[in-house]
Amino acid sequence: MLPKVQCPKCHTEAELDQVLTAQSNQNVIYRCQNCSYECRDIHTSKG
């Protein structure tokens, strides 16, 4: 079972692999499947 992530806009929960996309340049994109909220360039420990 994967961790769940809650959308900061509509508060819908989804599994991590369904809403986060990791790019080759170490940017991470969050995209809510419910309300289409998107957050780019999420700071991670890798970059």
MDAnalysis code that builds the backbone (N, CA, C; Angstrom):
import MDAnalysis as mda
import numpy as np

u = mda.Universe.empty(141, n_residues=47, atom_resindex=np.repeat(np.arange(47), 3), trajectory=True)
u.add_TopologyAttr("name", ["N", "CA", "C"] * 47)
u.add_TopologyAttr("resid", np.arange(1, 48))
u.add_TopologyAttr("resname", ["MET", "LEU", "PRO", "LYS", "VAL", "GLN", "CYS", "PRO", "LYS", "CYS", "HIS", "THR", "GLU", "ALA", "GLU", "LEU", "ASP", "GLN", "VAL", "LEU", "THR", "ALA", "GLN", "SER", "ASN", "GLN", "ASN", "VAL", "ILE", "TYR", "ARG", "CYS", "GLN", "ASN", "CYS", "SER", "TYR", "GLU", "CYS", "ARG", "ASP", "ILE", "HIS", "THR", "SER", "LYS", "GLY"])
u.atoms.positions = np.array([
    [0.843, -1.190, 0.000],
    [0.000, 0.000, 0.000],
    [0.887, 1.253, 0.000],
    [0.614, 2.156, -0.895],
    [1.400, 3.380, -1.013],
    [0.844, 4.474, -0.109],
    [1.707, 5.401, 0.295],
    [1.232, 6.544, 1.081],
    [0.237, 7.373, 0.277],
    [-0.647, 8.046, 0.975],
    [-1.633, 8.906, 0.314],
    [-1.225, 10.366, 0.459],
    [-1.567, 11.140, -0.566],
    [-1.274, 12.563, -0.600],
    [-2.605, 13.295, -0.686],
    [-2.728, 14.379, 0.080],
    [-3.969, 15.153, 0.083],
    [-3.781, 16.426, -0.731],
    [-4.720, 16.713, -1.615],
    [-4.681, 17.917, -2.432],
    [-4.877, 19.141, -1.542],
    [-4.002, 20.149, -1.680],
    [-4.150, 21.353, -0.854],
    [-5.362, 22.205, -1.240],
    [-5.931, 21.961, -2.411],
    [-7.067, 22.762, -2.863],
    [-8.412, 22.108, -2.529],
    [-8.615, 20.856, -2.953],
    [-9.924, 20.210, -2.746],
    [-9.904, 19.144, -1.650],
    [-8.705, 18.840, -1.108],
    [-8.512, 17.907, 0.001],
    [-8.842, 16.460, -0.337],
    [-8.914, 16.127, -1.625],
    [-9.097, 14.743, -2.035],
    [-7.789, 13.992, -1.838],
    [-7.877, 12.751, -1.360],
    [-6.672, 11.951, -1.166],
    [-6.484, 10.996, -2.334],
    [-5.233, 10.809, -2.714],
    [-4.887, 9.869, -3.774],
    [-3.545, 9.244, -3.451],
    [-3.293, 8.057, -3.998],
    [-2.022, 7.401, -3.763],
    [-0.900, 8.173, -4.443],
    [0.250, 8.139, -3.814],
    [1.425, 8.892, -4.239],
    [1.733, 8.736, -5.729],
    [1.745, 7.502, -6.226],
    [2.132, 7.280, -7.615],
    [1.082, 7.752, -8.623],
    [-0.116, 8.067, -8.154],
    [-1.170, 8.550, -9.040],
    [-1.115, 10.060, -9.268],
    [-0.480, 10.800, -8.373],
    [-0.525, 12.266, -8.440],
    [0.842, 12.944, -8.566],
    [1.928, 12.218, -8.295],
    [3.257, 12.822, -8.397],
    [4.003, 12.293, -9.608],
    [4.650, 13.193, -10.331],
    [5.468, 12.832, -11.477],
    [6.871, 13.376, -11.250],
    [7.865, 12.503, -11.307],
    [9.254, 12.934, -11.164],
    [9.853, 13.110, -12.554],
    [10.511, 14.239, -12.768],
    [11.135, 14.510, -14.050],
    [12.634, 14.259, -13.962],
    [13.281, 14.117, -15.090],
    [14.706, 13.802, -15.117],
    [15.573, 14.910, -14.529],
    [15.085, 16.147, -14.514],
    [15.857, 17.247, -13.944],
    [15.581, 17.415, -12.448],
    [15.039, 16.383, -11.813],
    [14.759, 16.300, -10.381],
    [13.618, 17.204, -9.923],
    [12.859, 17.758, -10.858],
    [11.636, 18.473, -10.487],
    [10.536, 17.449, -10.253],
    [9.618, 17.800, -9.374],
    [8.473, 16.942, -9.099],
    [7.209, 17.748, -9.376],
    [6.249, 17.126, -10.049],
    [4.978, 17.784, -10.361],
    [3.857, 17.042, -9.643],
    [3.020, 17.798, -8.938],
    [1.812, 17.242, -8.313],
    [0.622, 17.654, -9.163],
    [-0.238, 16.698, -9.504],
    [-1.424, 17.000, -10.298],
    [-2.611, 16.245, -9.712],
    [-3.607, 16.986, -9.222],
    [-4.806, 16.380, -8.635],
    [-5.735, 15.886, -9.737],
    [-6.146, 14.638, -9.645],
    [-7.040, 14.067, -10.645],
    [-8.484, 14.517, -10.446],
    [-8.788, 15.027, -9.269],
    [-10.156, 15.448, -8.973],
    [-10.439, 16.875, -9.448],
    [-9.582, 17.839, -9.066],
    [-9.868, 19.247, -9.382],
    [-8.875, 19.855, -10.370],
    [-7.896, 19.057, -10.832],
    [-6.883, 19.492, -11.801],
    [-5.894, 20.517, -11.245],
    [-5.836, 20.669, -9.929],
    [-4.832, 21.546, -9.320],
    [-3.448, 21.002, -9.665],
    [-2.523, 21.911, -9.965],
    [-1.173, 21.489, -10.319],
    [-0.141, 22.332, -9.589],
    [0.884, 21.677, -9.091],
    [1.991, 22.355, -8.434],
    [3.276, 21.806, -9.036],
    [4.130, 22.706, -9.547],
    [5.374, 22.290, -10.205],
    [6.587, 22.681, -9.369],
    [7.707, 22.083, -9.706],
    [8.998, 22.402, -9.080],
    [8.960, 22.265, -7.559],
    [8.415, 21.173, -7.085],
    [8.328, 20.904, -5.657],
    [9.722, 20.602, -5.125],
    [10.136, 21.283, -4.070],
    [11.464, 21.075, -3.482],
    [11.527, 19.696, -2.826],
    [12.572, 18.950, -3.158],
    [12.787, 17.640, -2.549],
    [14.187, 17.612, -1.946],
    [14.483, 16.565, -1.219],
    [15.810, 16.440, -0.611],
    [16.889, 16.223, -1.664],
    [16.500, 15.796, -2.865],
    [17.459, 15.561, -3.946],
    [17.753, 16.820, -4.731],
    [16.938, 17.837, -4.617],
    [17.194, 19.029, -5.410],
    [16.069, 19.963, -5.287],
])
